[in-house]
């Protein structure tokens, strides 16, 4: 937890209302998101109990397994879930655009992509587990399942894995996104309770109101008291209608909270980099759809050594880029780095737009900018800098002394002998410079799986018997 977030939590506790820790929304929100609230049976990690889902708040669809221990009923429920989710997913595959790529073939990318919203991180974990338990099933042979179930499992696995990708919005947890934009006065563990977190953000906790911590859980686990007193007797009696109505009462409060969370997030302006990350999501979704259309097998249970290393490299790069983009989009996030000395903001007091280095044909334009700042600057001379005010422009720290910081602009000024209009800050302009940049070094080339040692998934070494082996065999 950062210093500013800690301060915001203390202020929230003092004022009895959550404090904003972001000025813009750092996630994409679809015009038609699919809200999905899953429930599982207590004591059974992958036994679904119910799900409430839909794209309209006034029209939720409730799916219930009246006997979760019955395998046939569980997969019939999965087929019903597929009947709701697969048409929603397929609806985004019709419209595509051709995307040109540098040093690569063009590809088709969907114009928009589906978005699943679940209450919390444990809901995402259950979705992944549900995908793993269904994607390897077969529609023929022993123990067949409806033919839509394996396809549903592949998509659920994809969305669950994509949710772990930094900056992705294809599948998001409401508590996670709300926690990125507001700081409550309760612990992080309590923030995982959607009802409690929403109370802090909207009205603040009140001693006179009902404690949100005693509300029905947002899933996927159910309340033990509800299990013992309501659900278990209804299941034992085989009362399907009682089970359905009892589960409806458990899910409807969370359904209302989910749409309130959507309204809260939609009320924030979208960050400048959100659209770029959503383009990457659309590209990933298009690749998965093409993978399925080509008849490729389902995702492996676990990655091989090369695939795991490649995935880790992509996620590390995405995490670093996400942190940079959030800071560039949001002054409140950038303030964290100003406190640590990784960024500084101030007023331009002097400029030298036509300053250059070198002579003759090697002469290079390098404008100088002097910034007066009260921020602590803990950057060494020569540090590469970027600025949110002029993205894509590169700079370098020359000197920092007595609250005056000299910055040399190294790129993003145009190709002329003088800087392009607006490329050099003017005196009196307020600017921010930071060592956070998205100029990351590319990952090294990874070998093919067949070229790795047998300990990392490659082919086993060819066995050639030695003389000692031959003597031992004959003895």
C-alpha positions as a Markdown table, in Angstrom:
| # | Residue | x | y | z |
|---|---|---|---|---|
| 1 | Unk | 0.0 | 0.0 | 0.0 |
| 2 | Unk | 1.4 | 3.4 | -1.0 |
| 3 | Unk | 1.7 | 6.4 | 1.2 |
| 4 | Unk | -1.1 | 8.4 | -0.4 |
| 5 | Unk | -3.4 | 5.4 | -0.3 |
| 6 | Unk | -2.7 | 4.9 | 3.4 |
| 7 | Unk | -3.4 | 8.6 | 4.0 |
| 8 | Unk | -6.7 | 8.3 | 2.0 |
| 9 | Unk | -7.7 | 5.3 | 4.1 |
| 10 | Unk | -7.0 | 7.2 | 7.3 |
| 11 | Unk | -9.0 | 10.1 | 6.0 |
| 12 | Unk | -11.8 | 7.8 | 5.0 |
| 13 | Unk | -11.9 | 6.4 | 8.5 |
| 14 | Unk | -12.0 | 9.9 | 10.0 |
| 15 | Unk | -14.7 | 11.2 | 7.7 |
| 16 | Unk | -16.6 | 7.9 | 7.5 |
| 17 | Unk | -16.7 | 7.9 | 3.7 |
| 18 | Unk | -14.5 | 6.4 | 1.1 |
| 19 | Unk | -11.9 | 8.8 | -0.5 |
| 20 | Unk | -11.2 | 8.9 | -4.3 |
| 21 | Unk | -7.7 | 7.8 | -5.2 |
| 22 | Unk | -8.1 | 8.3 | -9.0 |
| 23 | Unk | -9.4 | 11.1 | -11.1 |
| 24 | Unk | -10.2 | 8.9 | -14.2 |
| 25 | Unk | -11.4 | 5.4 | -14.8 |
| 26 | Unk | -8.6 | 3.0 | -15.5 |
| 27 | Unk | -10.7 | 0.2 | -17.0 |
| 28 | Unk | -12.9 | -0.2 | -20.0 |
| 29 | Unk | -16.6 | -0.5 | -19.5 |
| 30 | Unk | -18.7 | -2.0 | -22.3 |
| 31 | Unk | -22.0 | -0.5 | -23.3 |
| 32 | Unk | -23.5 | -4.0 | -22.8 |
| 33 | Unk | -21.5 | -5.9 | -20.2 |
| 34 | Unk | -22.5 | -9.4 | -19.1 |
| 35 | Unk | -22.9 | -9.4 | -15.3 |
| 36 | Unk | -22.3 | -12.9 | -13.9 |
| 37 | Unk | -22.7 | -13.9 | -10.3 |
| 38 | Unk | -21.8 | -17.6 | -9.7 |
| 39 | Unk | -22.5 | -19.6 | -6.6 |
| 40 | Unk | -21.0 | -23.0 | -5.7 |
| 41 | Unk | -21.9 | -25.6 | -3.2 |
| 42 | Unk | -20.1 | -25.4 | 0.1 |
| 43 | Unk | -17.4 | -28.1 | 0.5 |
| 44 | Unk | -17.4 | -28.8 | -3.3 |
| 45 | Unk | -14.8 | -26.6 | -5.1 |
| 46 | Unk | -16.2 | -27.1 | -8.6 |
| 47 | Unk | -19.8 | -28.0 | -7.9 |
| 48 | Unk | -22.0 | -25.1 | -9.3 |
| 49 | Unk | -25.1 | -24.2 | -7.3 |
| 50 | Unk | -26.5 | -21.3 | -9.2 |
| 51 | Unk | -25.7 | -18.3 | -11.4 |
| 52 | Unk | -27.5 | -15.0 | -12.0 |
| 53 | Unk | -26.5 | -13.3 | -15.2 |
| 54 | Unk | -27.6 | -10.9 | -17.9 |
| 55 | Unk | -26.8 | -7.7 | -19.8 |
| 56 | Unk | -29.7 | -5.6 | -18.5 |
| 57 | Unk | -30.3 | -4.8 | -14.9 |
| 58 | Unk | -34.1 | -5.2 | -15.2 |
| 59 | Unk | -33.8 | -8.7 | -16.7 |
| 60 | Unk | -31.6 | -11.1 | -14.7 |
| 61 | Unk | -31.5 | -14.7 | -15.7 |
| 62 | Unk | -31.3 | -17.2 | -12.8 |
| 63 | Unk | -29.9 | -20.7 | -13.4 |
| 64 | Unk | -30.1 | -23.2 | -10.6 |
| 65 | Unk | -28.8 | -26.8 | -9.9 |
| 66 | Unk | -31.4 | -28.3 | -7.7 |
| 67 | Unk | -29.1 | -31.2 | -6.7 |
| 68 | Unk | -25.4 | -30.1 | -7.1 |
| 69 | Unk | -24.2 | -33.7 | -6.3 |
| 70 | Unk | -25.9 | -35.0 | -9.4 |
| 71 | Unk | -23.4 | -35.0 | -12.3 |
| 72 | Unk | -26.1 | -34.9 | -15.0 |
| 73 | Unk | -27.8 | -31.9 | -13.5 |
| 74 | Unk | -24.5 | -30.1 | -13.2 |
| 75 | Unk | -23.7 | -30.5 | -16.8 |
| 76 | Unk | -27.3 | -29.7 | -17.8 |
| 77 | Unk | -26.8 | -26.4 | -15.8 |
| 78 | Unk | -23.6 | -25.8 | -17.7 |
| 79 | Unk | -25.5 | -26.3 | -21.0 |
| 80 | Unk | -28.0 | -23.7 | -19.9 |
| 81 | Unk | -25.1 | -21.3 | -19.0 |
| 82 | Unk | -23.7 | -21.9 | -22.4 |
| 83 | Unk | -27.0 | -21.1 | -24.0 |
| 84 | Unk | -26.8 | -17.7 | -22.3 |
| 85 | Unk | -23.1 | -16.9 | -22.7 |
| 86 | Unk | -22.1 | -18.3 | -26.1 |
| 87 | Unk | -24.7 | -16.2 | -28.1 |
| 88 | Unk | -23.4 | -13.2 | -26.3 |
| 89 | Unk | -19.8 | -14.0 | -27.2 |
| 90 | Unk | -20.7 | -14.9 | -30.8 |
| 91 | Unk | -22.5 | -11.6 | -31.2 |
| 92 | Unk | -19.2 | -9.8 | -31.2 |
| 93 | Unk | -17.6 | -11.9 | -34.0 |
| 94 | Unk | -19.6 | -10.5 | -36.9 |
| 95 | Unk | -18.0 | -7.1 | -37.3 |
| 96 | Unk | -14.2 | -7.0 | -37.9 |
| 97 | Unk | -11.5 | -4.7 | -39.2 |
| 98 | Unk | -8.2 | -5.4 | -40.9 |
| 99 | Unk | -5.2 | -4.4 | -38.8 |
| 100 | Unk | -1.8 | -3.8 | -40.5 |
| 101 | Unk | 1.2 | -4.8 | -38.5 |
| 102 | Unk | 4.9 | -3.9 | -38.9 |
| 103 | Unk | 7.0 | -6.9 | -40.1 |
| 104 | Unk | 4.0 | -9.2 | -39.8 |
| 105 | Unk | 0.9 | -10.2 | -41.8 |
| 106 | Unk | -2.3 | -8.2 | -41.3 |
| 107 | Unk | -5.0 | -9.8 | -39.2 |
| 108 | Unk | -8.8 | -9.4 | -38.6 |
| 109 | Unk | -9.8 | -7.8 | -35.3 |
| 110 | Unk | -13.3 | -7.5 | -34.0 |
| 111 | Unk | -14.8 | -4.1 | -33.7 |
| 112 | Unk | -15.8 | -4.7 | -30.1 |
| 113 | Unk | -15.4 | -7.5 | -27.6 |
| 114 | Unk | -17.5 | -9.1 | -24.8 |
| 115 | Unk | -17.0 | -8.1 | -21.2 |
| 116 | Unk | -17.8 | -10.3 | -18.1 |
| 117 | Unk | -18.2 | -8.6 | -14.8 |
| 118 | Unk | -18.1 | -10.7 | -11.6 |
| 119 | Unk | -18.4 | -9.5 | -8.0 |
| 120 | Unk | -14.9 | -10.4 | -6.7 |
| 121 | Unk | -11.6 | -12.2 | -7.3 |
| 122 | Unk | -12.9 | -15.5 | -5.9 |
| 123 | Unk | -15.6 | -15.4 | -8.5 |
| 124 | Unk | -13.0 | -15.2 | -11.2 |
| 125 | Unk | -11.1 | -18.2 | -9.6 |
| 126 | Unk | -14.3 | -20.2 | -9.7 |
| 127 | Unk | -15.0 | -19.3 | -13.3 |
| 128 | Unk | -11.5 | -20.6 | -14.2 |
| 129 | Unk | -12.1 | -23.8 | -12.2 |
| 130 | Unk | -15.5 | -24.3 | -13.9 |
| 131 | Unk | -13.7 | -23.8 | -17.3 |
| 132 | Unk | -11.1 | -26.4 | -16.4 |
| 133 | Unk | -13.8 | -28.9 | -15.4 |
| 134 | Unk | -15.7 | -28.6 | -18.6 |
| 135 | Unk | -13.3 | -27.9 | -21.5 |
| 136 | Unk | -12.0 | -31.5 | -21.7 |
| 137 | Unk | -15.5 | -33.1 | -21.7 |
| 138 | Unk | -16.7 | -34.9 | -24.8 |
| 139 | Unk | -20.1 | -34.9 | -26.4 |
| 140 | Unk | -19.6 | -38.6 | -27.4 |
| 141 | Unk | -18.2 | -41.7 | -25.8 |
| 142 | Unk | -18.7 | -42.6 | -22.1 |
| 143 | Unk | -20.2 | -40.0 | -19.9 |
| 144 | Unk | -21.2 | -37.6 | -22.7 |
| 145 | Unk | -22.2 | -34.0 | -22.1 |
| 146 | Unk | -24.1 | -31.5 | -24.2 |
| 147 | Unk | -21.9 | -30.4 | -27.1 |
| 148 | Unk | -21.9 | -26.7 | -26.1 |
| 149 | Unk | -20.3 | -27.5 | -22.7 |
| 150 | Unk | -16.7 | -28.1 | -23.9 |
| 151 | Unk | -16.9 | -24.9 | -25.9 |
| 152 | Unk | -18.2 | -23.0 | -22.9 |
| 153 | Unk | -15.3 | -24.4 | -20.9 |
| 154 | Unk | -12.7 | -23.1 | -23.4 |
| 155 | Unk | -14.2 | -19.6 | -23.3 |
| 156 | Unk | -14.5 | -19.6 | -19.5 |
| 157 | Unk | -10.8 | -20.7 | -19.2 |
| 158 | Unk | -9.8 | -17.9 | -21.7 |
| 159 | Unk | -11.7 | -15.2 | -19.8 |
| 160 | Unk | -10.3 | -16.4 | -16.4 |
| 161 | Unk | -6.7 | -16.4 | -17.7 |
| 162 | Unk | -7.2 | -13.0 | -19.4 |
| 163 | Unk | -8.4 | -11.6 | -16.1 |
| 164 | Unk | -4.9 | -12.1 | -14.7 |
| 165 | Unk | -3.4 | -10.1 | -17.5 |
| 166 | Unk | -2.5 | -6.6 | -16.2 |
| 167 | Unk | -4.7 | -3.9 | -17.7 |
| 168 | Unk | -7.2 | -6.3 | -19.3 |
| 169 | Unk | -10.9 | -5.5 | -19.0 |
| 170 | Unk | -12.4 | -8.6 | -20.7 |
| 171 | Unk | -13.2 | -10.0 | -17.3 |
| 172 | Unk | -13.2 | -7.8 | -14.3 |
| 173 | Unk | -14.0 | -8.1 | -10.6 |
| 174 | Unk | -16.2 | -5.3 | -9.2 |
| 175 | Unk | -14.4 | -5.1 | -5.9 |
| 176 | Unk | -11.0 | -5.0 | -7.6 |
| 177 | Unk | -11.9 | -2.1 | -9.9 |
| 178 | Unk | -13.7 | -0.1 | -7.1 |
| 179 | Unk | -10.7 | -0.5 | -4.9 |
| 180 | Unk | -8.4 | 1.0 | -7.6 |
| 181 | Unk | -10.5 | 4.2 | -7.6 |
| 182 | Unk | -11.7 | 4.6 | -4.0 |
| 183 | Unk | -10.0 | 4.0 | -0.6 |
| 184 | Unk | -12.3 | 2.9 | 2.2 |
| 185 | Unk | -11.6 | 3.0 | 5.9 |
| 186 | Unk | -11.7 | -0.8 | 6.3 |
| 187 | Unk | -9.1 | -3.5 | 5.8 |
| 188 | Unk | -8.3 | -5.0 | 2.4 |
| 189 | Unk | -10.0 | -8.2 | 3.5 |
| 190 | Unk | -13.2 | -6.4 | 4.2 |
| 191 | Unk | -12.9 | -4.6 | 0.8 |
| 192 | Unk | -13.4 | -8.0 | -0.8 |
| 193 | Unk | -17.0 | -7.8 | 0.5 |
| 194 | Unk | -18.9 | -6.0 | -2.3 |
| 195 | Unk | -21.7 | -4.8 | 0.0 |
| 196 | Unk | -19.3 | -3.4 | 2.6 |
| 197 | Unk | -17.2 | -1.6 | 0.0 |
| 198 | Unk | -20.2 | -0.1 | -1.8 |
| 199 | Unk | -21.5 | 1.2 | 1.6 |
| 200 | Unk | -18.3 | 3.0 | 2.2 |
| 201 | Unk | -18.3 | 4.6 | -1.3 |
| 202 | Unk | -21.9 | 5.6 | -1.4 |
| 203 | Unk | -23.2 | 6.5 | 2.0 |
| 204 | Unk | -20.5 | 5.6 | 4.4 |
| 205 | Unk | -20.9 | 3.0 | 7.2 |
| 206 | Unk | -23.7 | 3.8 | 9.6 |
| 207 | Unk | -24.4 | 2.3 | 13.0 |
| 208 | Unk | -28.1 | 2.8 | 12.4 |
| 209 | Unk | -28.2 | 0.9 | 9.1 |
| 210 | Unk | -28.0 | -2.8 | 8.6 |
| 211 | Unk | -24.4 | -4.0 | 8.7 |
| 212 | Unk | -23.4 | -4.8 | 5.1 |
| 213 | Unk | -21.2 | -7.6 | 6.3 |
| 214 | Unk | -24.3 | -9.6 | 7.2 |
| 215 | Unk | -25.7 | -9.2 | 3.7 |
| 216 | Unk | -25.9 | -12.4 | 1.6 |
| 217 | Unk | -22.3 | -13.1 | 0.3 |
| 218 | Unk | -21.5 | -12.0 | -3.3 |
| 219 | Unk | -20.4 | -15.6 | -4.0 |
| 220 | Unk | -19.1 | -17.9 | -5.0 |
| 221 | Unk | -19.3 | -19.3 | -1.4 |
| 222 | Unk | -22.7 | -19.2 | 0.3 |
| 223 | Unk | -23.4 | -18.3 | 3.9 |
| 224 | Unk | -23.0 | -21.3 | 6.3 |
| 225 | Unk | -26.2 | -20.3 | 8.2 |
| 226 | Unk | -28.1 | -20.2 | 5.0 |
| 227 | Unk | -26.7 | -23.6 | 4.0 |
| 228 | Unk | -27.7 | -25.2 | 7.3 |
| 229 | Unk | -31.1 | -23.6 | 7.9 |
| 230 | Unk | -32.5 | -23.1 | 4.4 |
| 231 | Unk | -30.6 | -24.8 | 1.6 |
| 232 | Unk | -29.8 | -28.2 | 3.0 |
| 233 | Unk | -33.4 | -29.0 | 4.1 |
| 234 | Unk | -34.7 | -27.8 | 0.7 |
| 235 | Unk | -32.3 | -30.1 | -1.1 |
| 236 | Unk | -33.0 | -33.1 | 1.1 |
| 237 | Unk | -36.7 | -32.5 | 0.5 |
| 238 | Unk | -36.2 | -32.2 | -3.3 |
| 239 | Unk | -38.2 | -29.0 | -3.3 |
| 240 | Unk | -36.9 | -27.4 | -6.5 |
| 241 | Unk | -39.1 | -24.3 | -6.2 |
| 242 | Unk | -38.0 | -23.7 | -2.7 |
| 243 | Unk | -34.4 | -24.0 | -3.7 |
| 244 | Unk | -34.8 | -21.6 | -6.6 |
| 245 | Unk | -36.5 | -18.9 | -4.6 |
| 246 | Unk | -34.0 | -19.2 | -1.7 |
| 247 | Unk | -31.1 | -18.8 | -4.1 |
| 248 | Unk | -32.9 | -15.9 | -5.9 |
| 249 | Unk | -33.1 | -14.1 | -2.5 |
| 250 | Unk | -29.3 | -14.7 | -2.0 |
| 251 | Unk | -28.4 | -13.4 | -5.5 |
| 252 | Unk | -30.7 | -10.4 | -6.1 |
| 253 | Unk | -29.0 | -8.0 | -3.5 |
| 254 | Unk | -25.6 | -8.7 | -5.2 |
| 255 | Unk | -27.2 | -8.2 | -8.6 |
| 256 | Unk | -28.4 | -4.7 | -7.6 |
| 257 | Unk | -25.0 | -3.9 | -6.1 |
| 258 | Unk | -23.2 | -5.0 | -9.3 |
| 259 | Unk | -25.1 | -2.5 | -11.4 |
| 260 | Unk | -24.6 | 0.2 | -8.9 |
| 261 | Unk | -20.9 | -0.4 | -9.1 |
| 262 | Unk | -21.1 | -0.1 | -12.9 |
| 263 | Unk | -22.9 | 3.2 | -12.5 |
| 264 | Unk | -20.2 | 4.5 | -10.1 |
| 265 | Unk | -17.3 | 3.5 | -12.5 |
| 266 | Unk | -19.1 | 4.8 | -15.5 |
| 267 | Unk | -19.4 | 8.2 | -13.8 |
| 268 | Unk | -15.6 | 8.6 | -14.0 |
| 269 | Unk | -14.1 | 9.9 | -17.3 |
| 270 | Unk | -12.2 | 7.2 | -19.1 |
| 271 | Unk | -8.4 | 7.4 | -19.0 |
| 272 | Unk | -6.5 | 8.2 | -22.1 |
| 273 | Unk | -4.7 | 4.8 | -22.3 |
| 274 | Unk | -7.8 | 2.7 | -21.7 |
| 275 | Unk | -8.8 | 2.6 | -25.4 |
| 276 | Unk | -5.3 | 1.3 | -26.3 |
| 277 | Unk | -5.5 | -1.5 | -23.8 |
| 278 | Unk | -9.0 | -2.4 | -25.0 |
| 279 | Unk | -7.6 | -2.7 | -28.5 |
| 280 | Unk | -5.2 | -5.3 | -27.2 |
| 281 | Unk | -8.1 | -7.1 | -25.5 |
| 282 | Unk | -10.0 | -7.1 | -28.8 |
| 283 | Unk | -6.9 | -8.5 | -30.6 |
| 284 | Unk | -6.5 | -11.2 | -28.0 |
| 285 | Unk | -10.2 | -12.1 | -28.2 |
| 286 | Unk | -10.0 | -12.3 | -32.0 |
| 287 | Unk | -7.0 | -14.6 | -31.8 |
| 288 | Unk | -8.9 | -16.9 | -29.4 |
| 289 | Unk | -11.9 | -17.0 | -31.7 |
| 290 | Unk | -9.7 | -17.8 | -34.7 |
| 291 | Unk | -8.0 | -20.5 | -32.6 |
| 292 | Unk | -11.4 | -22.2 | -31.9 |
| 293 | Unk | -12.6 | -21.8 | -35.5 |
| 294 | Unk | -9.6 | -23.5 | -36.8 |
| 295 | Unk | -10.4 | -26.6 | -34.7 |
| 296 | Unk | -7.4 | -26.3 | -32.4 |
| 297 | Unk | -7.4 | -28.4 | -29.2 |
| 298 | Unk | -8.5 | -26.9 | -25.8 |
| 299 | Unk | -6.0 | -25.1 | -23.6 |
| 300 | Unk | -3.5 | -27.4 | -21.9 |
| 301 | Unk | -3.8 | -28.1 | -18.2 |
| 302 | Unk | -0.5 | -26.4 | -17.7 |
| 303 | Unk | 2.0 | -24.5 | -19.8 |
| 304 | Unk | 5.3 | -26.1 | -21.0 |
| 305 | Unk | 8.6 | -24.4 | -20.1 |
| 306 | Unk | 8.8 | -22.2 | -23.2 |
| 307 | Unk | 5.1 | -21.2 | -23.1 |
| 308 | Unk | 5.3 | -20.4 | -19.4 |
| 309 | Unk | 8.4 | -18.2 | -19.9 |
| 310 | Unk | 6.7 | -16.5 | -22.8 |
| 311 | Unk | 3.5 | -15.9 | -20.8 |
| 312 | Unk | 5.6 | -14.5 | -17.9 |
| 313 | Unk | 7.5 | -12.1 | -20.1 |
| 314 | Unk | 4.3 | -10.8 | -21.6 |
| 315 | Unk | 2.7 | -10.3 | -18.3 |
| 316 | Unk | 5.7 | -8.6 | -16.8 |
| 317 | Unk | 5.8 | -6.2 | -19.7 |
| 318 | Unk | 2.1 | -5.6 | -19.5 |
| 319 | Unk | 2.3 | -4.9 | -15.8 |
| 320 | Unk | 5.1 | -2.3 | -16.3 |
| 321 | Unk | 3.2 | -0.7 | -19.1 |
| 322 | Unk | 0.0 | -0.6 | -17.1 |
| 323 | Unk | 1.7 | 1.2 | -14.2 |
| 324 | Unk | 3.2 | 3.8 | -16.6 |
| 325 | Unk | -0.1 | 4.4 | -18.4 |
| 326 | Unk | -2.0 | 4.8 | -15.1 |
| 327 | Unk | 0.5 | 7.4 | -13.9 |
| 328 | Unk | 0.5 | 9.3 | -17.2 |
| 329 | Unk | -3.4 | 9.3 | -17.3 |
| 330 | Unk | -4.0 | 10.3 | -13.7 |
| 331 | Unk | -2.4 | 13.1 | -11.6 |
| 332 | Unk | -3.4 | 11.3 | -8.4 |
| 333 | Unk | -1.4 | 8.2 | -9.4 |
| 334 | Unk | 1.5 | 10.3 | -10.6 |
| 335 | Unk | 1.5 | 12.0 | -7.1 |
| 336 | Unk | 2.7 | 8.7 | -5.7 |
| 337 | Unk | 5.8 | 8.8 | -7.8 |
| 338 | Unk | 6.4 | 12.5 | -7.0 |
| 339 | Unk | 6.5 | 11.6 | -3.3 |
| 340 | Unk | 9.2 | 8.9 | -4.0 |
| 341 | Unk | 11.3 | 11.3 | -6.1 |
| 342 | Unk | 10.7 | 9.4 | -9.4 |
| 343 | Unk | 8.7 | 12.3 | -10.8 |
| 344 | Unk | 8.5 | 16.0 | -10.3 |
| 345 | Unk | 6.1 | 18.8 | -11.3 |
| 346 | Unk | 6.5 | 22.5 | -11.4 |
| 347 | Unk | 6.5 | 25.7 | -13.5 |
| 348 | Unk | 8.7 | 26.4 | -16.4 |
| 349 | Unk | 10.9 | 29.4 | -15.6 |
| 350 | Unk | 13.3 | 29.4 | -18.5 |
| 351 | Unk | 13.7 | 27.8 | -21.9 |
| 352 | Unk | 16.3 | 27.6 | -24.6 |
| 353 | Unk | 14.4 | 26.2 | -27.6 |
| 354 | Unk | 17.3 | 26.4 | -30.2 |
| 355 | Unk | 20.0 | 24.9 | -28.0 |
| 356 | Unk | 21.9 | 22.3 | -29.9 |
| 357 | Unk | 24.8 | 19.9 | -29.5 |
| 358 | Unk | 27.6 | 19.0 | -31.9 |
| 359 | Unk | 28.8 | 20.8 | -35.0 |
| 360 | Unk | 28.4 | 20.6 | -38.7 |
| 361 | Unk | 26.4 | 17.6 | -40.0 |
| 362 | Unk | 26.4 | 16.0 | -36.5 |
| 363 | Unk | 24.6 | 19.0 | -35.0 |
| 364 | Unk | 21.5 | 17.9 | -33.1 |
| 365 | Unk | 18.7 | 20.1 | -31.7 |
| 366 | Unk | 18.5 | 19.7 | -27.9 |
| 367 | Unk | 16.2 | 22.3 | -26.3 |
| 368 | Unk | 16.7 | 23.0 | -22.6 |
| 369 | Unk | 13.9 | 23.6 | -20.2 |
| 370 | Unk | 14.4 | 24.8 | -16.6 |
| 371 | Unk | 11.6 | 23.8 | -14.1 |
| 372 | Unk | 11.1 | 25.2 | -10.7 |
| 373 | Unk | 9.7 | 22.6 | -8.4 |
| 374 | Unk | 9.1 | 21.9 | -4.7 |
| 375 | Unk | 9.1 | 18.1 | -5.2 |
| 376 | Unk | 12.0 | 16.0 | -4.0 |
| 377 | Unk | 14.1 | 15.0 | -7.1 |
| 378 | Unk | 16.0 | 11.8 | -6.5 |
| 379 | Unk | 17.1 | 11.2 | -10.1 |
| 380 | Unk | 20.7 | 11.1 | -11.3 |
| 381 | Unk | 21.9 | 13.3 | -14.1 |
| 382 | Unk | 21.4 | 11.5 | -17.5 |
| 383 | Unk | 18.2 | 9.8 | -16.4 |
| 384 | Unk | 15.7 | 9.3 | -19.3 |
| 385 | Unk | 12.5 | 11.2 | -18.7 |
| 386 | Unk | 9.0 | 11.3 | -20.1 |
| 387 | Unk | 6.1 | 13.8 | -19.7 |
| 388 | Unk | 2.3 | 13.2 | -19.6 |
| 389 | Unk | 1.8 | 16.6 | -21.2 |
| 390 | Unk | 3.6 | 15.5 | -24.4 |
| 391 | Unk | 3.5 | 11.8 | -24.7 |
| 392 | Unk | 6.0 | 10.3 | -27.0 |
| 393 | Unk | 8.5 | 13.1 | -26.3 |
| 394 | Unk | 11.8 | 12.0 | -24.7 |
| 395 | Unk | 14.0 | 14.1 | -22.4 |
| 396 | Unk | 17.0 | 13.7 | -20.1 |
| 397 | Unk | 17.8 | 15.2 | -16.7 |
| 398 | Unk | 20.8 | 17.5 | -16.9 |
| 399 | Unk | 20.9 | 19.0 | -13.4 |
| 400 | Unk | 18.8 | 19.4 | -10.3 |
| 401 | Unk | 19.9 | 22.0 | -7.8 |
| 402 | Unk | 18.1 | 24.3 | -5.3 |
| 403 | Unk | 14.6 | 23.5 | -6.6 |
| 404 | Unk | 15.6 | 24.2 | -10.2 |
| 405 | Unk | 15.7 | 21.2 | -12.6 |
| 406 | Unk | 17.3 | 21.5 | -16.0 |
| 407 | Unk | 15.8 | 19.1 | -18.6 |
| 408 | Unk | 17.1 | 18.4 | -22.1 |
| 409 | Unk | 14.6 | 17.4 | -24.7 |
| 410 | Unk | 16.0 | 14.6 | -26.9 |
| 411 | Unk | 13.1 | 13.6 | -29.2 |
| 412 | Unk | 9.6 | 14.5 | -30.2 |
| 413 | Unk | 10.4 | 18.0 | -31.6 |
| 414 | Unk | 9.9 | 17.4 | -35.3 |
| 415 | Unk | 12.6 | 17.0 | -38.0 |
| 416 | Unk | 13.3 | 20.7 | -38.7 |
| 417 | Unk | 16.2 | 22.8 | -37.6 |
| 418 | Unk | 13.9 | 24.5 | -35.1 |
| 419 | Unk | 11.4 | 22.8 | -32.7 |
| 420 | Unk | 7.9 | 22.2 | -34.0 |
| 421 | Unk | 5.3 | 24.6 | -32.5 |
| 422 | Unk | 4.2 | 23.5 | -29.1 |
| 423 | Unk | 6.9 | 20.9 | -28.7 |
| 424 | Unk | 8.9 | 22.9 | -26.2 |
| 425 | Unk | 7.1 | 24.1 | -23.0 |
| 426 | Unk | 6.7 | 27.8 | -22.7 |
| 427 | Unk | 7.6 | 29.9 | -19.7 |
| 428 | Unk | 4.9 | 29.8 | -17.1 |
| 429 | Unk | 3.5 | 26.5 | -18.3 |
| 430 | Unk | 3.1 | 23.8 | -15.6 |
| 431 | Unk | 4.7 | 20.5 | -16.5 |
| 432 | Unk | 5.6 | 17.1 | -15.0 |
| 433 | Unk | 8.5 | 14.9 | -15.8 |
| 434 | Unk | 9.1 | 11.3 | -14.7 |
| 435 | Unk | 11.5 | 8.5 | -15.0 |
| 436 | Unk | 8.6 | 6.2 | -15.8 |
| 437 | Unk | 8.6 | 5.5 | -19.6 |
| 438 | Unk | 7.2 | 2.7 | -21.7 |
| 439 | Unk | 10.5 | 2.2 | -23.7 |
| 440 | Unk | 11.0 | -1.3 | -22.5 |
| 441 | Unk | 13.6 | -3.7 | -23.8 |
| 442 | Unk | 12.1 | -6.5 | -25.8 |
| 443 | Unk | 12.2 | -10.1 | -24.5 |
| 444 | Unk | 14.9 | -12.4 | -25.8 |
| 445 | Unk | 14.0 | -15.0 | -28.4 |
| 446 | Unk | 12.9 | -18.2 | -26.8 |
| 447 | Unk | 13.8 | -21.6 | -28.2 |
| 448 | Unk | 11.3 | -24.0 | -29.8 |
| 449 | Unk | 9.9 | -26.6 | -27.4 |
| 450 | Unk | 11.8 | -29.3 | -29.3 |
| 451 | Unk | 15.1 | -27.5 | -28.7 |
| 452 | Unk | 14.8 | -27.5 | -24.9 |
| 453 | Unk | 16.3 | -30.1 | -22.6 |
| 454 | Unk | 14.1 | -33.1 | -21.7 |
| 455 | Unk | 13.8 | -31.6 | -18.2 |
| 456 | Unk | 11.9 | -28.7 | -19.7 |
| 457 | Unk | 9.6 | -30.6 | -22.0 |
| 458 | Unk | 12.0 | -31.3 | -24.9 |
| 459 | Unk | 12.5 | -34.8 | -26.4 |
| 460 | Unk | 14.4 | -37.3 | -24.2 |
| 461 | Unk | 18.1 | -37.9 | -25.0 |
| 462 | Unk | 18.9 | -40.8 | -27.3 |
| 463 | Unk | 20.1 | -43.7 | -25.2 |
| 464 | Unk | 23.4 | -45.4 | -26.3 |
| 465 | Unk | 24.4 | -48.3 | -24.2 |
| 466 | Unk | 28.0 | -48.3 | -23.0 |
| 467 | Unk | 30.4 | -51.2 | -22.5 |
| 468 | Unk | 29.6 | -51.4 | -18.8 |
| 469 | Unk | 25.9 | -51.6 | -19.6 |
| 470 | Unk | 26.5 | -54.5 | -22.0 |
| 471 | Unk | 28.6 | -56.4 | -19.4 |
| 472 | Unk | 26.0 | -55.8 | -16.7 |
| 473 | Unk | 23.3 | -57.1 | -19.1 |
| 474 | Unk | 25.2 | -60.4 | -19.8 |
| 475 | Unk | 26.3 | -61.0 | -16.2 |
